[in-house]
Amino acid sequence: MRRQFRVTPYPHEDAGWIVSNAGEDVCLFSSDFPHVEGGRNPLKRFDETLKGHSQHAIDRFYADNFIDLMGRGLAEDLRRPKHLAAA
């Protein structure tokens, strides 16, 4: 399940709680901005719920989990350089 399953919470949901309870490799950022369900300031709302999490967990939420999910299906130039992925 962890290899192929991801969760994209709405901005009004507690992404930090989801990360804490499901693990750092399940939750990833998504927004339907500027539509109503995307919220007025999704980045601010997600940042608020992720306070107290490691930078590694935050990076996984905003980018690395998507890159991992897409694998070779993601164009090489859109992948994070290996030296940054380990940081």
MOPAC internal coordinates of N, CA, C and O (Angstrom, degrees):
PM7 1SCF
backbone

  N    0.0000 0     0.00 0     0.00 0    0    0    0
  C    1.4405 1     0.00 0     0.00 0    1    0    0
  C    1.5335 1   110.75 1     0.00 0    2    1    0
  O    1.2310 1   119.68 1   136.72 1    3    2    1
  N    1.3130 1   118.22 1   -43.28 1    3    2    1
  C    1.4658 1   120.34 1  -177.66 1    5    3    2
  C    1.5227 1   112.82 1   -64.59 1    6    5    3
  O    1.2310 1   120.35 1   156.85 1    7    6    5
  N    1.3267 1   116.93 1   -23.15 1    7    6    5
  C    1.4537 1   120.22 1   179.46 1    9    7    6
  C    1.5253 1   112.20 1   -74.73 1   10    9    7
  O    1.2310 1   119.52 1   146.11 1   11   10    9
  N    1.3449 1   118.52 1   -33.89 1   11   10    9
  C    1.4579 1   120.97 1  -172.00 1   13   11   10
  C    1.5196 1   115.27 1  -123.83 1   14   13   11
  O    1.2310 1   119.18 1  -178.05 1   15   14   13
  N    1.2826 1   119.16 1     1.95 1   15   14   13
  C    1.4590 1   121.95 1  -175.06 1   17   15   14
  C    1.5140 1   109.79 1  -115.03 1   18   17   15
  O    1.2310 1   120.71 1   -49.27 1   19   18   17
  N    1.3268 1   116.24 1   130.73 1   19   18   17
  C    1.4654 1   121.71 1   176.43 1   21   19   18
  C    1.5272 1   108.81 1  -135.48 1   22   21   19
  O    1.2310 1   121.17 1   -24.02 1   23   22   21
  N    1.3157 1   115.37 1   155.98 1   23   22   21
  C    1.4573 1   122.40 1   179.78 1   25   23   22
  C    1.5206 1   108.13 1  -122.13 1   26   25   23
  O    1.2310 1   120.35 1   -48.82 1   27   26   25
  N    1.3238 1   116.93 1   131.18 1   27   26   25
  C    1.4630 1   121.55 1   176.86 1   29   27   26
  C    1.5225 1   108.15 1  -117.46 1   30   29   27
  O    1.2310 1   120.59 1   -82.11 1   31   30   29
  N    1.3282 1   116.47 1    97.89 1   31   30   29
  C    1.4656 1   119.39 1  -177.47 1   33   31   30
  C    1.5228 1   112.31 1   -71.98 1   34   33   31
  O    1.2310 1   121.46 1   -23.72 1   35   34   33
  N    1.3281 1   114.82 1   156.28 1   35   34   33
  C    1.4643 1   120.15 1   169.81 1   37   35   34
  C    1.5248 1   107.93 1   -73.61 1   38   37   35
  O    1.2310 1   119.69 1   -24.67 1   39   38   37
  N    1.3387 1   118.20 1   155.33 1   39   38   37
  C    1.4564 1   120.28 1  -179.23 1   41   39   38
  C    1.5348 1   114.10 1   -59.19 1   42   41   39
  O    1.2310 1   119.88 1   153.75 1   43   42   41
  N    1.3163 1   117.83 1   -26.25 1   43   42   41
  C    1.4718 1   118.92 1  -179.82 1   45   43   42
  C    1.5323 1   112.04 1   -81.20 1   46   45   43
  O    1.2310 1   120.16 1   173.38 1   47   46   45
  N    1.3277 1   117.30 1    -6.62 1   47   46   45
  C    1.4631 1   120.78 1   177.40 1   49   47   46
  C    1.5292 1   109.70 1   -89.97 1   50   49   47
  O    1.2310 1   120.66 1   -24.63 1   51   50   49
  N    1.3098 1   116.34 1   155.37 1   51   50   49
  C    1.4572 1   122.51 1  -176.22 1   53   51   50
  C    1.5286 1   110.36 1   -84.30 1   54   53   51
  O    1.2310 1   120.94 1   -90.43 1   55   54   53
  N    1.3228 1   115.80 1    89.57 1   55   54   53
  C    1.4703 1   120.68 1  -178.95 1   57   55   54
  C    1.5217 1   110.57 1   -62.23 1   58   57   55
  O    1.2310 1   119.98 1   145.78 1   59   58   57
  N    1.3082 1   117.64 1   -34.22 1   59   58   57
  C    1.4642 1   121.11 1   178.11 1   61   59   58
  C    1.5182 1   111.68 1   -61.51 1   62   61   59
  O    1.2310 1   120.48 1   139.18 1   63   62   61
  N    1.3088 1   116.70 1   -40.82 1   63   62   61
  C    1.4735 1   120.87 1   178.12 1   65   63   62
  C    1.5227 1   109.88 1   -65.25 1   66   65   63
  O    1.2310 1   120.81 1   138.27 1   67   66   65
  N    1.3234 1   116.05 1   -41.73 1   67   66   65
  C    1.4642 1   119.91 1   179.84 1   69   67   66
  C    1.5218 1   110.05 1   -63.03 1   70   69   67
  O    1.2310 1   120.12 1   134.71 1   71   70   69
  N    1.3337 1   117.37 1   -45.29 1   71   70   69
  C    1.4658 1   121.38 1   178.61 1   73   71   70
  C    1.5266 1   110.02 1   -60.73 1   74   73   71
  O    1.2310 1   120.38 1   136.20 1   75   74   73
  N    1.3212 1   116.88 1   -43.80 1   75   74   73
  C    1.4678 1   121.02 1  -179.32 1   77   75   74
  C    1.5234 1   112.20 1   -63.35 1   78   77   75
  O    1.2310 1   120.18 1   144.01 1   79   78   77
  N    1.3090 1   117.27 1   -35.99 1   79   78   77
  C    1.4581 1   121.16 1  -173.46 1   81   79   78
  C    1.5257 1   115.07 1   -97.27 1   82   81   79
  O    1.2310 1   120.12 1   155.20 1   83   82   81
  N    1.3282 1   117.37 1   -24.80 1   83   82   81
  C    1.4659 1   119.99 1  -178.69 1   85   83   82
  C    1.5228 1   112.13 1  -104.98 1   86   85   83
  O    1.2310 1   120.33 1   162.13 1   87   86   85
  N    1.3145 1   116.97 1   -17.87 1   87   86   85
  C    1.4571 1   121.59 1  -177.90 1   89   87   86
  C    1.5159 1   111.60 1   107.38 1   90   89   87
  O    1.2310 1   121.02 1   -21.67 1   91   90   89
  N    1.3134 1   115.65 1   158.33 1   91   90   89
  C    1.4653 1   121.62 1  -175.76 1   93   91   90
  C    1.5209 1   113.65 1   -70.24 1   94   93   91
  O    1.2310 1   119.86 1   164.57 1   95   94   93
  N    1.3189 1   117.87 1   -15.43 1   95   94   93
  C    1.4611 1   119.91 1  -173.44 1   97   95   94
  C    1.5250 1   114.43 1  -100.66 1   98   97   95
  O    1.2310 1   119.67 1  -169.85 1   99   98   97
  N    1.3267 1   118.23 1    10.15 1   99   98   97
  C    1.4666 1   121.44 1  -175.89 1  101   99   98
  C    1.5256 1   112.58 1  -106.88 1  102  101   99
  O    1.2310 1   120.01 1   141.02 1  103  102  101
  N    1.2984 1   117.59 1   -38.98 1  103  102  101
  C    1.4612 1   122.60 1  -171.39 1  105  103  102
  C    1.5206 1   110.91 1   -92.41 1  106  105  103
  O    1.2310 1   120.44 1   -41.99 1  107  106  105
  N    1.3368 1   116.77 1   138.01 1  107  106  105
  C    1.4570 1   119.47 1   175.24 1  109  107  106
  C    1.5262 1   111.78 1  -142.45 1  110  109  107
  O    1.2310 1   122.02 1   -23.09 1  111  110  109
  N    1.3124 1   113.74 1   156.91 1  111  110  109
  C    1.4604 1   121.79 1  -176.87 1  113  111  110
  C    1.5224 1   111.51 1   -69.21 1  114  113  111
  O    1.2310 1   121.74 1   -39.31 1  115  114  113
  N    1.3107 1   114.27 1   140.69 1  115  114  113
  C    1.4520 1   122.45 1   171.88 1  117  115  114
  C    1.5121 1   107.03 1  -158.38 1  118  117  115
  O    1.2310 1   120.59 1   -31.97 1  119  118  117
  N    1.2953 1   116.48 1   148.03 1  119  118  117
  C    1.4574 1   120.18 1   177.50 1  121  119  118
  C    1.5158 1   109.39 1  -147.55 1  122  121  119
  O    1.2310 1   120.83 1   -34.91 1  123  122  121
  N    1.2989 1   116.01 1   145.09 1  123  122  121
  C    1.4507 1   121.67 1   175.74 1  125  123  122
  C    1.5333 1   109.57 1  -105.11 1  126  125  123
  O    1.2310 1   120.87 1  -157.68 1  127  126  125
  N    1.3391 1   115.94 1    22.32 1  127  126  125
  C    1.4528 1   121.43 1   177.40 1  129  127  126
  C    1.5270 1   108.74 1   -56.67 1  130  129  127
  O    1.2310 1   117.69 1   -43.40 1  131  130  129
  N    1.2819 1   122.00 1   136.60 1  131  130  129
  C    1.4576 1   128.66 1    10.67 1  133  131  130
  C    1.5280 1   114.25 1   -96.31 1  134  133  131
  O    1.2310 1   119.46 1  -165.85 1  135  134  133
  N    1.3169 1   118.63 1    14.15 1  135  134  133
  C    1.4524 1   120.07 1   177.47 1  137  135  134
  C    1.5242 1   110.32 1   -67.94 1  138  137  135
  O    1.2310 1   120.49 1   -23.74 1  139  138  137
  N    1.3089 1   116.68 1   156.26 1  139  138  137
  C    1.4581 1   122.72 1  -175.43 1  141  139  138
  C    1.5262 1   111.97 1   -52.68 1  142  141  139
  O    1.2310 1   119.92 1   134.91 1  143  142  141
  N    1.3283 1   117.77 1   -45.09 1  143  142  141
  C    1.4604 1   119.64 1  -177.00 1  145  143  142
  C    1.5259 1   112.58 1   -68.41 1  146  145  143
  O    1.2310 1   119.98 1   167.45 1  147  146  145
  N    1.3359 1   117.65 1   -12.55 1  147  146  145
  C    1.4576 1   121.67 1   176.14 1  149  147  146
  C    1.5115 1   113.17 1   -80.00 1  150  149  147
  O    1.2310 1   120.38 1   167.37 1  151  150  149
  N    1.3219 1   116.87 1   -12.63 1  151  150  149
  C    1.4620 1   121.00 1   178.82 1  153  151  150
  C    1.5150 1   112.48 1    81.46 1  154  153  151
  O    1.2310 1   121.49 1   -13.00 1  155  154  153
  N    1.3161 1   114.75 1   167.00 1  155  154  153
  C    1.4654 1   120.18 1  -178.89 1  157  155  154
  C    1.5134 1   112.47 1   -80.72 1  158  157  155
  O    1.2310 1   120.47 1   144.66 1  159  158  157
  N    1.3155 1   116.71 1   -35.34 1  159  158  157
  C    1.4585 1   120.26 1  -179.26 1  161  159  158
  C    1.5297 1   108.46 1  -145.03 1  162  161  159
  O    1.2310 1   120.40 1  -105.61 1  163  162  161
  N    1.3360 1   116.85 1    74.39 1  163  162  161
  C    1.4590 1   119.69 1  -174.03 1  165  163  162
  C    1.5297 1   113.73 1   -60.79 1  166  165  163
  O    1.2310 1   119.51 1   141.79 1  167  166  165
  N    1.3241 1   118.55 1   -38.21 1  167  166  165
  C    1.4614 1   119.75 1  -179.70 1  169  167  166
  C    1.5226 1   111.30 1   -62.29 1  170  169  167
  O    1.2310 1   120.43 1   135.64 1  171  170  169
  N    1.3136 1   116.78 1   -44.36 1  171  170  169
  C    1.4637 1   120.45 1   179.09 1  173  171  170
  C    1.5327 1   110.60 1   -62.34 1  174  173  171
  O    1.2310 1   120.35 1   137.11 1  175  174  173
  N    1.3102 1   116.93 1   -42.89 1  175  174  173
  C    1.4637 1   120.20 1  -178.31 1  177  175  174
  C    1.5218 1   111.27 1   -66.26 1  178  177  175
  O    1.2310 1   120.14 1   137.06 1  179  178  177
  N    1.3256 1   117.35 1   -42.94 1  179  178  177
  C    1.4638 1   119.76 1   177.33 1  181  179  178
  C    1.5270 1   110.48 1   -65.74 1  182  181  179
  O    1.2310 1   120.34 1   136.63 1  183  182  181
  N    1.3236 1   116.96 1   -43.37 1  183  182  181
  C    1.4692 1   120.14 1   178.87 1  185  183  182
  C    1.5284 1   111.25 1   -57.32 1  186  185  183
  O    1.2310 1   120.51 1   139.20 1  187  186  185
  N    1.3028 1   116.63 1   -40.80 1  187  186  185
  C    1.4777 1   120.57 1   179.69 1  189  187  186
  C    1.5221 1   111.63 1   -60.64 1  190  189  187
  O    1.2310 1   120.23 1   136.43 1  191  190  189
  N    1.3218 1   117.17 1   -43.57 1  191  190  189
  C    1.4646 1   119.75 1  -177.33 1  193  191  190
  C    1.5289 1   112.43 1   -77.21 1  194  193  191
  O    1.2310 1   120.34 1   162.28 1  195  194  193
  N    1.3359 1   116.96 1   -17.72 1  195  194  193
  C    1.4659 1   120.16 1   179.86 1  197  195  194
  C    1.5240 1   112.83 1   -93.14 1  198  197  195
  O    1.2310 1   120.05 1   179.66 1  199  198  197
  N    1.3259 1   117.50 1    -0.34 1  199  198  197
  C    1.4662 1   120.27 1   177.46 1  201  199  198
  C    1.5213 1   109.24 1   -57.58 1  202  201  199
  O    1.2310 1   121.26 1   -42.14 1  203  202  201
  N    1.3220 1   115.20 1   137.86 1  203  202  201
  C    1.4529 1   120.45 1  -179.77 1  205  203  202
  C    1.5224 1   113.46 1    92.17 1  206  205  203
  O    1.2310 1   120.05 1   169.63 1  207  206  205
  N    1.3204 1   117.51 1   -10.37 1  207  206  205
  C    1.4561 1   120.98 1   176.49 1  209  207  206
  C    1.5237 1   108.82 1   -88.30 1  210  209  207
  O    1.2310 1   120.81 1   -24.16 1  211  210  209
  N    1.3098 1   116.05 1   155.84 1  211  210  209
  C    1.4616 1   120.97 1   179.76 1  213  211  210
  C    1.5262 1   110.47 1   -66.41 1  214  213  211
  O    1.2310 1   121.03 1   -21.93 1  215  214  213
  N    1.3224 1   115.63 1   158.07 1  215  214  213
  C    1.4677 1   119.78 1   176.12 1  217  215  214
  C    1.5202 1   110.08 1   -61.65 1  218  217  215
  O    1.2310 1   120.49 1   146.10 1  219  218  217
  N    1.3092 1   116.68 1   -33.90 1  219  218  217
  C    1.4665 1   121.30 1   177.16 1  221  219  218
  C    1.5254 1   110.75 1   -59.89 1  222  221  219
  O    1.2310 1   120.04 1   134.33 1  223  222  221
  N    1.3346 1   117.52 1   -45.67 1  223  222  221
  C    1.4723 1   121.83 1   179.18 1  225  223  222
  C    1.5268 1   110.71 1   -64.45 1  226  225  223
  O    1.2310 1   120.33 1   140.05 1  227  226  225
  N    1.3179 1   116.98 1   -39.95 1  227  226  225
  C    1.4643 1   121.49 1   179.82 1  229  227  226
  C    1.5284 1   110.23 1   -66.64 1  230  229  227
  O    1.2310 1   120.34 1   135.99 1  231  230  229
  N    1.3311 1   116.96 1   -44.01 1  231  230  229
  C    1.4704 1   120.83 1   177.12 1  233  231  230
  C    1.5162 1   111.00 1   -61.30 1  234  233  231
  O    1.2310 1   120.50 1   140.49 1  235  234  233
  N    1.3227 1   116.65 1   -39.51 1  235  234  233
  C    1.4676 1   119.78 1   178.00 1  237  235  234
  C    1.5228 1   109.84 1   -62.94 1  238  237  235
  O    1.2310 1   120.13 1   136.83 1  239  238  237
  N    1.3249 1   117.36 1   -43.17 1  239  238  237
  C    1.4551 1   121.30 1  -178.96 1  241  239  238
  C    1.5318 1   111.44 1   -62.45 1  242  241  239
  O    1.2310 1   120.37 1   130.76 1  243  242  241
  N    1.3155 1   116.90 1   -49.24 1  243  242  241
  C    1.4640 1   120.66 1  -173.43 1  245  243  242
  C    1.5260 1   114.54 1   -80.14 1  246  245  243
  O    1.2310 1   118.68 1   155.66 1  247  246  245
  N    1.3343 1   120.12 1   -24.34 1  247  246  245
  C    1.4659 1   119.38 1  -175.27 1  249  247  246
  C    1.5205 1   114.40 1  -145.73 1  250  249  247
  O    1.2310 1   120.34 1   127.66 1  251  250  249
  N    1.3111 1   116.96 1   -52.34 1  251  250  249
  C    1.4608 1   120.48 1  -167.31 1  253  251  250
  C    1.5216 1   114.42 1   -64.66 1  254  253  251
  O    1.2310 1   119.50 1   146.13 1  255  254  253
  N    1.3271 1   118.57 1   -33.87 1  255  254  253
  C    1.4669 1   119.45 1   179.15 1  257  255  254
  C    1.5252 1   111.38 1   -67.65 1  258  257  255
  O    1.2310 1   120.36 1   145.46 1  259  258  257
  N    1.3228 1   116.91 1   -34.54 1  259  258  257
  C    1.4653 1   120.28 1   175.93 1  261  259  258
  C    1.5252 1   110.52 1   -67.27 1  262  261  259
  O    1.2310 1   121.02 1   134.30 1  263  262  261
  N    1.3216 1   115.65 1   -45.70 1  263  262  261
  C    1.4623 1   120.73 1   179.27 1  265  263  262
  C    1.5251 1   109.75 1   -59.87 1  266  265  263
  O    1.2310 1   120.48 1   136.36 1  267  266  265
  N    1.3216 1   116.68 1   -43.64 1  267  266  265
  C    1.4563 1   121.30 1   178.73 1  269  267  266
  C    1.5283 1   111.80 1   -63.83 1  270  269  267
  O    1.2310 1   120.42 1   136.54 1  271  270  269
  N    1.3231 1   116.81 1   -43.46 1  271  270  269
  C    1.4600 1   120.83 1  -179.68 1  273  271  270
  C    1.5256 1   111.71 1   -63.15 1  274  273  271
  O    1.2310 1   120.29 1   137.45 1  275  274  273
  N    1.3107 1   117.04 1   -42.55 1  275  274  273
  C    1.4657 1   121.25 1  -177.43 1  277  275  274
  C    1.5272 1   112.33 1   -73.81 1  278  277  275
  O    1.2310 1   120.35 1   149.10 1  279  278  277
  N    1.3167 1   116.93 1   -30.90 1  279  278  277
  C    1.4592 1   120.58 1   178.64 1  281  279  278
  C    1.5145 1   112.40 1    54.41 1  282  281  279
  O    1.2310 1   120.79 1    47.18 1  283  282  281
  N    1.3060 1   116.10 1  -132.82 1  283  282  281
  C    1.4690 1   121.12 1  -177.64 1  285  283  282
  C    1.5225 1   112.44 1   -71.17 1  286  285  283
  O    1.2310 1   120.25 1   169.08 1  287  286  285
  N    1.3261 1   117.12 1   -10.92 1  287  286  285
  C    1.4553 1   120.76 1   177.42 1  289  287  286
  C    1.5198 1   112.61 1   -72.96 1  290  289  287
  O    1.2310 1   120.24 1   166.18 1  291  290  289
  N    1.3203 1   117.15 1   -13.82 1  291  290  289
  C    1.4604 1   122.33 1   179.31 1  293  291  290
  C    1.5223 1   108.78 1   -93.78 1  294  293  291
  O    1.2310 1   120.79 1   -47.91 1  295  294  293
  N    1.3149 1   116.10 1   132.09 1  295  294  293
  C    1.4633 1   120.59 1  -179.89 1  297  295  294
  C    1.5226 1   110.50 1   -53.83 1  298  297  295
  O    1.2310 1   120.97 1   -40.22 1  299  298  297
  N    1.3042 1   115.76 1   139.78 1  299  298  297
  C    1.4720 1   121.87 1  -176.42 1  301  299  298
  C    1.5281 1   112.38 1   -54.36 1  302  301  299
  O    1.2310 1   119.93 1   140.54 1  303  302  301
  N    1.3323 1   117.73 1   -39.46 1  303  302  301
  C    1.4593 1   120.30 1  -177.44 1  305  303  302
  C    1.5314 1   113.07 1   -71.30 1  306  305  303
  O    1.2310 1   119.78 1   169.97 1  307  306  305
  N    1.3321 1   118.03 1   -10.03 1  307  306  305
  C    1.4593 1   121.20 1   177.55 1  309  307  306
  C    1.5257 1   112.62 1   -97.12 1  310  309  307
  O    1.2310 1   120.57 1   173.17 1  311  310  309
  N    1.3039 1   116.52 1    -6.83 1  311  310  309
  C    1.4610 1   120.56 1   179.50 1  313  311  310
  C    1.5172 1   110.40 1   -82.93 1  314  313  311
  O    1.2310 1   121.25 1   -34.05 1  315  314  313
  N    1.3084 1   115.21 1   145.95 1  315  314  313
  C    1.4629 1   120.88 1   178.33 1  317  315  314
  C    1.5284 1   108.68 1   -71.60 1  318  317  315
  O    1.2310 1   120.30 1   -43.34 1  319  318  317
  N    1.3280 1   117.03 1   136.66 1  319  318  317
  C    1.4687 1   119.10 1   176.70 1  321  319  318
  C    1.5267 1   111.03 1   -56.00 1  322  321  319
  O    1.2310 1   120.68 1   -37.02 1  323  322  321
  N    1.3261 1   116.31 1   142.98 1  323  322  321
  C    1.4599 1   121.80 1  -175.98 1  325  323  322
  C    1.5227 1   112.74 1   -54.17 1  326  325  323
  O    1.2310 1   119.53 1   141.28 1  327  326  325
  N    1.3282 1   118.50 1   -38.72 1  327  326  325
  C    1.4604 1   119.93 1  -177.94 1  329  327  326
  C    1.5303 1   111.47 1   -67.27 1  330  329  327
  O    1.2310 1   119.17 1   154.71 1  331  330  329
  N    1.3283 1   119.20 1   -25.29 1  331  330  329
  C    1.4618 1   121.34 1   177.23 1  333  331  330
  C    1.5237 1   111.37 1   -84.50 1  334  333  331
  O    1.2310 1   119.90 1   149.52 1  335  334  333
  N    1.2967 1   117.81 1   -30.48 1  335  334  333
  C    1.4647 1   121.62 1  -179.02 1  337  335  334
  C    1.5149 1   111.21 1   -64.64 1  338  337  335
  O    1.2310 1   120.00 1   148.37 1  339  338  337
  N    1.3246 1   117.61 1   -31.63 1  339  338  337
  C    1.4592 1   120.78 1  -179.58 1  341  339  338
  C    1.5124 1   111.97 1   -82.45 1  342  341  339
  O    1.2310 1   120.23 1   165.06 1  343  342  341
  N    1.3201 1   117.16 1   -14.94 1  343  342  341
  C    1.4761 1   120.66 1  -177.03 1  345  343  342
  C    1.4978 1   112.07 1   -73.97 1  346  345  343
  O    1.2310 1   120.10 1   180.00 1  347  346  345

